[in-house]
Amino acid sequence: MIAKRYLISTLALMLVYSAGCETIQETLNIRKPTARLTGLKFEEVKLDSAMLMFDVEIDNHYPVALPLTNFDYTLSSNAEKFLSGSSKSQTTVPAKSKQIVSLPAKINYMGMLKALKGVRPGSKIPYGAELGLSVDTPALGLIRLPLKKEGELVLPSISGTDINDIWNIIKPK
């Protein structure tokens, strides 16, 4: 009789364990933080590089601050991937608050223009962005929040270049 109870208890625990984290989260009423990509823009555009800023709205449901550890990104236009990478983040969202954070990614601007084949600075292109934001939650540990957004992006013109900037890029090694 004791062996039968032990077997039933073990099977019940295995079912709960194999049911997955989502079921356990719902049972314990643990809410994951939420995030959405609200914008994408260029800053600090130079001949060879640019800073791509991802604006992300994060809703922290926890009674403690929520550290953001890193993020990864992929951008495509007309189903052609033209940019991907990852970057560290040292941002924290205050407890029980919603905040928009700007996540910077330094990119090779000329390389991106070459990958877009025929697109010139100043052009407007359709884009699809996929972003993964890693957050260190107190209840669930390190989790990745996947984000997606589609829209149009204006590629900035390169400004403030002079002959020294161009020479530093094309000079023989």
Secondary structure, DSSP 8 states (H G I E B T S, - for coil): -HHHHHHHHHHHHHHHHHT-HHHHHHHTT----EEEEEEEEEES--SSEEEEEEEEEEEE-SSS-EEEEEEEEEEEETTEEEEEEEEEEEEEE-TTEEEEEEEEEEEEHHHHHHHTSS--TT-EEEEEEEEEEEEEETTTEEEEEEEEEEEEEE-----S--HHHHHHHHS--
